[in-house]
């Protein structure tokens, strides 16, 4: 690292737009964006929309294709699916110069058909209530249990269906965790909560499968613990259930020759504490930690610290792309973030989301540059 860059990272000074752009180009820092579907666009409108991101130096998109109540892909389209989005977008993205990764909601699933046919697949809280009947925080927070073999088989089928799209560059796993046992501090006032401890109504999963499997390993039922939140073995059991599912799905995706990525909570320590994600143990190719600093009451400088923590814990072959929340930025703070993240070892940045980036033209000069080449 050059002395100027080292001092800059320590000082927290705000870089000029030119300096940020020069660093960006010199290091081949990759840019991604999370993108939502829109089946109302014509092909020409989609192409124009995609080319806009190319002009901002973005070369990779996570396109939402499976989310909660909707499936936006299938080789044959049932009535409930507005369109086979991937069949339309993949050739247009190729023409624009973009790689497409299929973004799927993994364990959060409030599809009426799945709920009706498989209510036993869903997580149970410490009070014995299913998230189907009493979803935490918001109505759509209905989560599949990672311990159920049937859930793994169901998700494998979702991934298998994506074999119909050989031009997909990868599959992006999102919502692959338990519900937040503790919300990020920035969200708690919205729900009139103060969560200093693990409250039983937000603590998952205590279904028969989880309890019996844990009892086989430990010799006791987690419900008999005086304070389950303080039992390290019970915490690690749930982390391991998520890890085992991720690695199982990763192996299947790699058989298709596709890149495997995952959206995760911002740092390994926060992820383990809030949602039982021990993501440095996952076999994926790259991580996209959601470093949405306002949600944690953190300054932009924190992106350096969060990126560094993750980079230090993942495997050398893996990459980390820092996810940032577009509405939280002004041009100067975005330029600063784009400088700090690579200094901390990040391989790139991912913007959440496409709509926010399009709606904030004041940020575009930070990203626009002719001849931007990605590694």
Phi, psi and omega per residue, in radians:
X1 nan 2.306 3.115
X2 -1.193 2.670 -3.076
X3 -1.029 -0.714 -3.123
X4 -1.065 -0.757 -3.131
X5 -1.174 -0.681 -3.137
X6 -1.110 -0.825 3.139
X7 -1.128 -0.617 -3.134
X8 -1.140 -0.761 -3.136
X9 -1.102 -0.643 -3.138
X10 -1.303 -0.638 -3.026
X11 -1.330 -0.485 -3.080
X12 1.317 0.273 3.128
X13 -1.143 2.665 3.137
X14 -1.533 2.137 -3.110
X15 -1.343 2.747 2.992
X16 -1.236 2.793 3.107
X17 -1.066 -0.668 -3.123
X18 -1.100 -0.765 -3.123
X19 -1.104 -0.748 3.137
X20 -1.094 -0.743 -3.121
X21 -1.128 -0.730 -3.139
X22 -1.086 -0.774 -3.135
X23 -1.112 -0.738 -3.111
X24 -1.010 -0.850 -3.103
X25 -1.209 -0.720 -3.068
X26 -1.095 -0.610 -3.028
X27 -1.725 0.012 3.128
X28 1.061 0.577 -3.093
X29 -1.125 2.110 -3.004
X30 -1.473 2.534 3.140
X31 -2.088 2.333 3.136
X32 -2.217 2.881 3.030
X33 -2.546 2.432 2.977
X34 -1.417 2.219 -3.019
X35 -2.209 2.354 -3.134
X36 -1.658 2.697 -3.109
X37 -1.328 2.701 3.022
X38 -2.636 1.744 -3.091
X39 -1.452 -0.014 3.084
X40 -1.445 -0.285 3.137
X41 -1.242 2.478 2.924
X42 -1.343 2.964 3.109
X43 -1.068 -0.698 3.123
X44 -1.113 -0.695 3.112
X45 -1.156 -0.702 3.098
X46 -1.110 -0.762 -3.128
X47 -1.086 -0.754 3.105
X48 -1.084 -0.720 -3.130
X49 -1.122 -0.779 -3.127
X50 -1.174 -0.690 -3.131
X51 -1.117 -0.473 3.092
X52 -1.076 -0.682 -3.130
X53 -1.282 -0.581 3.063
X54 -1.064 -0.694 3.113
X55 -1.150 -0.354 3.080
X56 -1.601 0.162 3.079
X57 1.473 0.138 3.132
X58 -1.484 2.352 -3.135
X59 -2.172 -0.051 -3.067
X60 -2.418 2.365 3.093
X61 -2.215 2.455 2.921
X62 -1.656 1.842 -3.098
X63 -1.686 2.101 -3.106
X64 -1.182 2.030 -3.096
X65 -2.140 -0.224 -3.137
X66 -2.565 1.894 -2.992
X67 -2.562 1.929 2.983
X68 1.017 -1.598 -3.063
X69 -1.819 -0.008 -3.048
X70 -2.286 2.527 2.974
X71 -2.030 2.090 -3.066
X72 -1.772 0.346 3.082
X73 -2.599 2.785 2.976
X74 2.898 2.557 3.126
X75 -1.203 -0.524 2.963
X76 -2.109 2.349 -2.915
X77 -1.763 1.932 3.046
X78 -1.146 2.931 -3.062
X79 -1.056 -0.547 -3.079
X80 -1.294 -0.240 -3.106
X81 -1.677 2.050 -3.082
X82 -1.055 -0.577 3.122
X83 -2.927 2.817 2.993
X84 -1.508 1.492 -2.979
X85 -1.051 -0.750 -3.082
X86 -1.117 -0.704 3.137
X87 -1.052 -0.569 3.124
X88 -1.402 -0.741 -2.968
X89 -1.381 -0.631 -3.019
X90 -0.995 -0.841 3.115
X91 -1.176 -0.550 3.112
X92 -1.219 -0.715 3.113
X93 -1.125 -0.699 3.103
X94 -1.072 -0.729 3.122
X95 -1.116 -0.628 -3.135
X96 -1.378 -0.330 -3.114
X97 1.659 0.550 -3.110
X98 -2.043 2.477 2.951
X99 -1.547 2.445 3.136
X100 -1.967 2.253 3.049
X101 -2.034 2.267 -3.095
X102 -1.343 2.022 -3.097
X103 -1.618 2.029 -3.110
X104 -2.122 2.409 2.976
X105 -1.353 2.083 -2.934
X106 -1.557 -1.143 -3.077
X107 -1.715 -0.372 3.075
X108 -1.459 2.090 -3.024
X109 -2.645 1.909 3.101
X110 -1.988 0.600 3.100
X111 -1.200 2.187 -3.086
X112 -0.962 -0.649 -3.116
X113 -1.186 -0.729 3.123
X114 -1.139 -0.751 3.125
X115 -1.068 -0.773 -3.103
X116 -1.156 -0.767 -3.037
X117 -1.478 -0.440 -3.031
X118 -2.402 0.992 -3.135
X119 -1.085 -0.404 -3.139
X120 -1.315 -0.111 3.126
X121 -1.422 -0.175 -2.941
X122 -1.679 2.706 -3.044
X123 -1.267 2.658 -3.129
X124 -2.085 2.382 3.121
X125 -1.520 3.114 -3.050
X126 -1.153 -0.298 3.086
X127 -1.540 -0.019 3.130
X128 1.505 0.241 -3.103
X129 -1.764 2.375 3.084
X130 -1.341 2.554 3.081
X131 -1.194 -0.234 3.047
X132 -1.168 -0.798 -3.086
X133 -1.463 -0.547 -3.068
X134 -2.414 1.224 -3.090
X135 -1.138 2.423 3.138
X136 -1.299 2.389 3.003
X137 1.259 -1.066 -3.095
X138 -2.346 2.750 -3.002
X139 -1.090 -0.555 -3.077
X140 -1.502 0.032 -3.131
X141 -1.358 1.325 3.116
X142 -2.114 2.112 -2.910
X143 -2.102 2.369 3.023
X144 -1.350 2.612 -3.131
X145 -1.526 2.190 -3.114
X146 -1.217 -0.249 -3.118
X147 -1.410 -0.280 -3.075
X148 -1.379 2.141 3.086
X149 -1.017 -0.588 -3.127
X150 -1.154 -0.565 3.108
X151 -1.168 -0.770 3.105
X152 -1.059 -0.729 3.133
X153 -1.138 -0.692 3.107
X154 -1.071 -0.793 -3.124
X155 -1.227 -0.574 3.049
X156 -1.090 -0.607 3.121
X157 -1.208 -0.655 3.061
X158 -1.013 -0.784 3.140
X159 -1.192 -0.674 3.121
X160 -1.069 -0.666 3.121
X161 -1.040 -0.473 -3.126
X162 -1.323 -0.141 3.046
X163 -1.069 -0.381 -3.132
X164 -1.181 -0.115 -3.067
X165 -2.158 1.371 -3.072
X166 -1.121 -0.338 -3.128
X167 -1.421 -0.072 3.044
X168 -1.111 2.298 3.119
X169 -1.366 -0.484 -3.095
X170 -3.010 3.109 3.079
X171 -2.203 2.295 -3.034
X172 -1.942 2.022 -3.099
X173 -1.584 2.144 3.126
X174 -2.162 2.868 -3.131
X175 0.860 0.804 3.136
X176 -1.913 1.367 -2.993
X177 -2.951 -3.118 2.962
X178 -1.577 2.842 3.012
X179 -1.005 2.673 -3.110
X180 -1.060 1.991 3.045
X181 -1.271 -0.487 2.999
X182 -2.379 2.237 3.119
X183 -1.297 2.648 2.934
X184 -0.902 2.481 -2.994
X185 -1.011 -0.521 -3.139
X186 -1.226 -0.325 -3.140
X187 -1.639 -0.356 -3.003
X188 -1.038 -0.752 3.117
X189 -1.046 -0.566 3.136
X190 -1.030 -0.574 -3.116
X191 -1.840 0.272 3.110
X192 0.964 0.785 -3.101
X193 -2.130 2.618 2.896
X194 -2.242 1.819 -3.037
X195 -1.851 1.558 3.088
X196 -1.664 -0.277 3.092
X197 -2.349 2.999 3.117
X198 -1.416 1.867 3.137
X199 -1.379 2.442 -3.034
X200 -1.071 -0.533 -3.133
X201 -1.237 -0.260 3.127
X202 -1.943 0.079 -3.061
X203 -1.723 2.000 -3.093
X204 -2.191 2.717 0.060
X205 -2.109 2.397 -3.140
X206 -2.077 0.613 3.075
X207 -1.261 2.951 -3.115
X208 -1.051 -0.655 -3.128
X209 -1.123 -0.857 -3.128
X210 -1.093 -0.781 -3.099
X211 -1.142 -0.753 -3.113
X212 -1.210 -0.691 3.115
X213 -1.145 -0.708 3.115
X214 -1.165 -0.662 3.139
X215 -1.120 -0.621 3.074
X216 -1.064 -0.650 -3.100
X217 -1.414 -0.664 -2.984
X218 -1.888 -0.401 -3.093
X219 1.611 -0.009 3.127
X220 -2.508 2.736 3.138
X221 -1.458 2.263 -3.117
X222 -1.036 -0.446 3.136
X223 -1.228 -0.251 3.104
X224 -1.522 -0.123 3.138
X225 -1.238 2.420 3.108
X226 -1.115 -0.593 3.079
X227 -2.569 1.574 -3.092
X228 -0.975 -0.474 -3.092
X229 -1.154 -0.331 -3.107
X230 -1.738 0.075 -3.132
X231 -1.682 1.941 -3.059
X232 -1.120 -0.658 -3.115
X233 -1.110 -0.708 3.132
X234 -1.196 -0.657 3.079
X235 -1.119 -0.816 -3.104
X236 -1.173 -0.585 3.092
X237 -0.991 -0.816 -3.104
X238 -1.229 -0.650 3.033
X239 -1.032 -0.748 -3.095
X240 -1.194 -0.538 3.099
X241 -1.144 -0.702 3.081
X242 -1.149 -0.814 -3.125
X243 -1.041 -0.767 -3.132
X244 -1.080 -0.701 3.123
X245 -1.167 -0.798 3.128
X246 -1.008 -0.821 -3.074
X247 -1.195 -0.552 3.061
X248 -1.159 -0.791 3.123
X249 -1.192 -0.637 3.114
X250 -1.044 -0.767 -3.137
X251 -1.060 -0.685 3.137
X252 -1.203 -0.713 3.141
X253 -1.131 -0.697 -3.123
X254 -1.144 -0.474 3.062
X255 -1.116 -0.455 3.094
X256 -1.435 -0.084 -3.129
X257 1.338 0.384 -3.112
X258 -1.831 2.677 3.048
X259 -1.244 2.479 3.120
X260 -1.996 2.159 3.113
X261 -2.265 2.848 -3.118
X262 -2.503 2.401 2.983
X263 -1.522 2.225 -3.051
X264 -2.361 2.929 3.086
X265 -1.199 2.813 -2.748
X266 -1.091 -0.576 3.105
X267 -2.404 2.746 3.093
X268 -0.985 -0.678 -3.107
X269 -1.212 -0.740 3.104
X270 -1.155 -0.703 -3.111
X271 -1.106 -0.737 3.130
X272 -1.166 -0.688 -3.075
X273 -1.246 -0.742 -2.984
X274 -1.621 -0.589 -3.003
X275 -2.403 0.217 3.072
X276 1.141 0.540 3.070
X277 -1.708 2.059 2.993
X278 -1.872 1.188 -2.921
X279 -1.182 -0.362 3.041
X280 -1.098 -0.236 3.120
X281 -1.550 -0.029 -3.078
X282 -1.458 2.643 -3.083
X283 -1.620 0.215 -3.083
X284 -1.166 2.907 -3.130
X285 -1.402 -0.571 -3.084
X286 -2.690 2.614 3.129
X287 -1.939 2.556 3.065
X288 -2.189 1.355 3.126
X289 -1.142 2.308 -3.108
X290 -1.471 1.523 -3.059
X291 -1.547 1.045 -3.090
X292 -1.445 1.499 -2.894
X293 -1.015 -0.582 3.116
X294 -1.121 -0.493 -3.118
X295 -1.140 -0.367 -3.101
X296 -1.978 0.200 -3.115
X297 0.969 0.793 -3.111
X298 -2.001 2.637 3.037
X299 -1.390 2.973 3.139
X300 -1.040 -0.581 3.121
X301 -0.948 -0.501 -3.126
X302 -1.061 -0.425 3.116
X303 -1.046 -0.591 3.081
X304 -1.122 -0.855 -3.108
X305 -1.124 -0.763 -3.118
X306 -1.155 -0.750 3.113
X307 -1.087 -0.785 -3.119
X308 -1.080 -0.730 3.135
X309 -1.052 -0.767 3.141
X310 -1.187 -0.793 -3.113
X311 -1.038 -0.663 -3.113
X312 -1.194 -0.396 -3.041
X313 -1.784 -0.313 -3.135
X314 -1.480 2.951 -3.130
X315 -1.282 2.711 -3.082
X316 -1.062 -0.579 -3.120
X317 -1.313 -0.259 -3.083
X318 -1.567 2.709 3.104
X319 -2.043 2.752 3.095
X320 -2.222 2.178 3.098
X321 -2.010 2.037 -3.044
X322 -1.305 2.118 3.099
X323 -1.471 2.283 -3.124
X324 -2.194 2.626 -3.054
X325 -1.665 1.813 -2.990
X326 -0.922 -0.781 -3.085
X327 -1.061 -0.241 -3.108
X328 -1.459 -0.054 -2.966
X329 -1.978 2.591 2.870
X330 -1.918 2.910 -3.119
X331 -0.927 -0.750 -3.091
X332 -1.202 -0.688 -3.128
X333 -1.286 -0.540 3.055
X334 -1.158 -0.757 3.104
X335 -1.042 -0.693 3.117
X336 -1.129 -0.756 3.127
X337 -1.067 -0.718 -3.120
X338 -1.201 -0.306 3.045
X339 -1.519 -0.755 -3.043
X340 -1.203 -0.691 -3.041
X341 -1.077 -0.878 3.097
X342 -1.149 -0.520 3.089
X343 -1.088 -0.527 -3.140
X344 -1.519 -0.018 3.097
X345 1.821 0.045 3.112
X346 -1.175 2.486 -3.117
X347 -1.494 -0.191 -3.126
X348 3.017 -2.913 -3.080
X349 -2.397 2.577 3.068
X350 -2.174 2.327 -3.085
X351 -1.717 2.297 2.987
X352 -1.986 1.947 0.017
X353 -2.385 -2.933 -3.097
X354 -1.075 -0.739 -3.101
X355 -1.118 -0.716 3.135
X356 -1.142 -0.683 -3.124
X357 -1.181 -0.704 3.104
X358 -1.154 -0.597 -3.076
X359 -1.444 0.011 -3.091
X360 -2.193 1.225 -3.086
X361 -1.106 -0.330 3.116
X362 -1.089 -0.387 -3.131
X363 -1.504 -0.295 -3.013
X364 -1.052 -0.679 3.141
X365 -1.039 -0.463 3.109
X366 -1.164 -0.535 -3.027
X367 -1.744 -0.454 -3.050
X368 -1.306 2.293 3.034
X369 -2.877 2.393 -3.123
X370 -1.306 2.476 3.052
X371 1.296 0.376 3.110
X372 -1.135 2.147 -3.113
X373 -2.067 2.295 3.101
X374 -1.651 2.690 3.043
X375 -1.281 nan nan
